[in-house]
C-alpha cells in the first residue's frame, strides 16, 4: 500500500497553516458561538452527570477541549463542537449503569479512540447511512427524554426555571439575533440572586409529603475551578474498561453521525465541502483529550455551527476562538458561573429539548408508509422508555429488515414470453417458445439473501418446462444465498432432465459463481452472451436438433501434447499457444495468450476431475473452432484461488463461429464428467490412441454436467 497516497486525503501539513483573511468574521463568529455554547455546555454536562453539580464543570471542560481540538484537526472549517443533547442522553445512561463519573469519562476516552480509528479507516462516507425514520425517531425521543429528565432539577426552584423558560421564549420575538439561551440563563440567575429571600422562589414540591414545601436555599452549580486538572486516566478496573466497550462504541457511532450531519448543514450554508474522514479524526482527538482532562464527549453541534456561520465565522479559527473564550470564562468568570441556579439550567435544557422536536415528520405520520412510520414511532418509544442505545439498535434492525423486504420485492422481475431487452417478441416466436416449453426470466437487481426466496419461488412456479433461460445481465451483485438459490435451481432442473441457460452474467458475478463451484454444475457451455442466442439454442435442445458433433473433429494429432512437464499454468498455456501458433491457428500468439490469461484470472476454467478448459477467440475472422489437448506428466496448481490440481487441459480457440464454439465447450464439459472417459484419457499410450478416443466423444442427451 502506498501510505503517502493513502494519507494524502487528510492533508496534515494544512494543520500548521492558518489564514487570517477572515479574522474579523472568525473572531465575531467564535465569540457569538461561545455565548450560545456556555449555558448548553453547563446544562448538558449537568445532565450527563445525572444532576450532579460537578457535571456542569465537566460540560464546560468538554466544550473547551472538543471545541478547540476538533476545530484544529477536523475537516469542517466552520464546525463548532461541544456537548449536545443526543450525546448527553447516552452519557447519562452510562453514568447510571456503570457507576458514576469515572466510568463515564472512560467511555468518552474510548469513544474518542473509536472515532480516531474510523477516520484512519476512512469510514466517514458510511457513518451517515442511518435511515431517516431512525434519525427522526431518536432525535424526537432524545428531545422528549431530555425534557422529562429535567423535572427533578426543575423542582429545585420551579419559579426560577419558569422565568428562564419564559425569557427564552420571548427573546426571539424581540430579535432573533440575540443569544436567547444565555439571556434566559442570566434572567433566571438575576431573579434568583435578587429575590432569594422570597419564600415563593424556594417553594418546591415534596413527593414524600405530597405537597409544597419551602427549601432552605436555591441550589446552584457550586465552585468552578479556575485552572485545569492534570490529565489522568479514570481510576477504574480493567474489567470495567472492557465492559464499557459496547457503550463507547455506541457513543462514537452516534457522535460521528451527529457530527457529519452538522458538517453537511455547514456545507449547505457555506457552499463548501467538508472532509468527513479528517473530521472524524478531529472529533476522536477532541473527545479523547476531553475525557483525559475530565470533560464529557461532544459532537458537531448544528445550532452552534450555524450561529458561527451567520456571525461571520469562515475558518477553523472560529471554532478555536470559541473554545478559548470558554477558557477565559472559566478562568475569570468562574465565581459568577458558580452562582447559576440549577433550576435555570433545567429551564435552558427544557426549552432546548422543545426546540429539538421535529414536528413536521410527526404531522406527516398519517401519510407516511406504514413500515417507515412503525420504525419512527418504535425508535421514539424505545428511546423514551428504555434507552437510546437500544433504540438505535432496534431502529437500525427494523430499518434493515424493511430495506431487505423492499429489495426482495423489487429484486426480481420475470418477463415471461413478453419481451427481450425491451423489444416485443413477435407472435410466431412467442407461440414457438410456448409450444416448446421454454421460459425466459429477466432477473434485475441484486440477487441477495432478501431476494433469494422470491427468486426460487418464481422459478418453481414455472418448472413445467424443458428449458429455463435466466437473463442476468442486470444483476450487479450476488451473495452466497443467491448462489445457493441458483445451485438449487440447477440441481432441480437436472434431476428433472431439464436445462438451464444463463445469459449475460457480469464478470464479477460470474467469478463468485465460479468460486463457489456452481459453474461446473451449470456447465461452461451453458453461458451465452445474448438472449437471442439462448432462444435459438433452447429451440435446438427441445427439437432435438443439437449437433451431434464429435470432439475428434476439432483436434488433430498434431495438437495433442502428452506427458508435458511444466511448473505452472502460465508455462503450460505458453507451450499450448505456441503449438497453436505453429499450426497456423493463432495469428498473434501474444494477444491470444493475453486473452486467455485475462479470462483465467477472472474465473479459472477448471471443470472438475483435474480438467481445465481455457478458451478465447483466436482473432481470425474465418477460423473454425480448434482444440489443443495437453496431458501433464505431473499435475499442477492451476489457479491460486482454487486448490484443485489439474492434469488435463483442453485449450479452445475460435474465430467468429459462436455457435460451434459453445457446442464444443458443452461437448467437453458433458463427456469429461464420465469416469470411464476420464480414465481412458489418462491411460492412453500415445497420441493416436488419444485422438481415437476423442473421435468417439459426441454430444449426447441430456447435456448435463456430472458434479463431482
Phi, psi and omega in degrees: 000137177277099185296324180299317179292322182296318184270359182299326181301327185285339175050054183301325179302335181294337184299332182270000182250132178233138177260129178261011182300323184248032188299323180296312179297322180294322179295313181292317180297316180294318179296315180296317179297323179294322179297319178289323186286330187304304181294327180291320179297315179296316183292314181291328175296317177300318179294319181299326179270018175056040177092353178293123182306334178298340181294331179299318178295318179298324177294320179295315176301316180300316179296323181293305187288316178291323181298315182285309188286321178294326176290320182293315186258349187283181185243015176238115191301321188257008187292135172249125184247144177177180178302137180228167183299312182300314179294320186295326179299318177295318181299323179297317180294325177293318179303314184288314187288324187254004166098034169115190189295325183297314179294322179297313179296323177298318178297323178295319178297313179297321178298321177298320178297314178302314182295322177299318178295319177305316181297314180298324180278357177060048179262011182303325182286348180258336188298329185277005183280056175254127184301148182304315180301325178290316180299311179296321181299309183284335175295312178292322177298319178298316181300313179297317183295316179300316181299312183293323183291345183274353185297327177297312179289322176307322185285352177289337176193077187304320183294321177297318179297320180292323176299316179298312181295319179297320179296315179299325179290322186276329186304313181299337178284343174270310178200127180286346182277349181281145178285090189298321182295317180293318180295319177297319179296318179295318181298313179297320181292319180296316179298317180297320182287318186286328186238032184297338181282345181285129181297327185299328179288337182257011180282127182227165177268128181256106182298326182294318181276344180072029180195189183275148176214165181253121179284156181289330181203159176276126182289136181236173181302314183097187188300133173249120182302144178266011176210161182277147173286159177289145180294137176199156178280146179301145182274073178234165182284161177297329178296321178292320175304315181296317181294335182281348185303312179299318179295318179297322178298316180295318177301314182295321182292310180295320178298321179293318179298311182297321180297312183289332173295318177297324178296320178295318178299317178297319178301313182296325182283331186247000182056039178242187181220124182274163174256101188296321183290320177290329177298319178293323175301312181298317178297319179297315179297315181299314182290325178297310182292321178302316179297321179298325182266006177092018179255152179279160182290153178229177176220171170299128186254117186299311183298312181294325178295316180292325175299317179299314181297313183293334179276353176117358179297131185234334184232177181294348175298328182296319178294322178294318179297320177304316179292321180293325176297319178294328175297316179297321177300315181295320185285322190244343182243017181303314180301322178292316181295327182294339182270003181291128179293141177297327180296326178294319176296323177297321177297319177299315182291324180294319177289325175297318179297318178297324178290336180284338184300127175262095187279333184299313177298328178293318179298328183273002182306318180299334180257000179280141175309136187308314180299318179295318179298320180296318178299315182297311182295318179298319180296319178298310185295318181292324177300315185286316189262347177239264175199163185293324180301311179296321181298315180296317180298310181295317179300317179294320179296314179298316180295324179294315177298322178297317179298314180299317180298314182294320178295323180292328179289327182253003187289331184227130177234119181253129179255105187262104176058027183253306182205158178234115182053045175080357180254122183294136176287142178288162186300316179300321180293316179299319179295320180296317179296318180295317180296326183265009176055056176244129180239140181244130175244128174260106183268122183234140178093173181294131178263089185236187189300331181287330183264351187298318184296311180295329178296310180295318181299316181298321180288317182296333177288351181233036182276357177277057183221173176259326181223132174250127177251122176253114175270107186249024181298329183261023173260103185283328181217159178213144178247183185300320180296321177296321178297315180298324178298316178295318180300318178297321178296316180301311182296320179295316181294317180295323178298325180269013179061040179242167188245149174237126176244137180249132182242134167064026181294130182292156185300317182293325178288318182297326179295318179294318178300320179292312184302329181266012170078016183270336182302316182293333178285325177287321182101126186296338179276000182257015174256119183241162185274325184230159179292324178301316178298318181296320179296315180298317181291321178299320178295322177297321180296310185291332179268004180059039182251010178296132184301133176272062182283149178258134183299327180299339179290346182252358183234119173267162182297334180288348181253016177254123183242120183247150176052048179281134178253114179220162181263334182206179183297314184298321178296319179298309181297325177300317179293320181290321177295320178299320178298316179293323179294317180296332179275359178082010182281318181255127183276327180228100187290333179293314180293318180297318179297319179297319179296318178300312184293323178298317180293318182292323179294328179286303178218099179306140189264039175285125184250009179108163180057029178071030182240136175237149181230072176295140183209148179195167178280138185283341183093355180262118184294337185257350188286143172274180180288136177227140181243133172251127182250135177227132173245126187272150176293318177230139180296153181234159171282107189280328184222140178292331181278337185243120183285351184295133178276145183246134180242331180233142183225128171253109178264121186252127177238138181216160173268251182246007181277083187294321183295313179295323179301311180292323179298320180293318178299318179294320182298315179295311183298324182292314188277330185289345178286345180277126184301322181297315179297314182301314181295318181294323178294322180289329186263356181302140187275330185210177182299318182299319181292321178296315181296322178299317180294316180296329180289344178272345186275127179220166177288134181230161177267141354277151181276069179245158181258126178286127177279160182288000000 
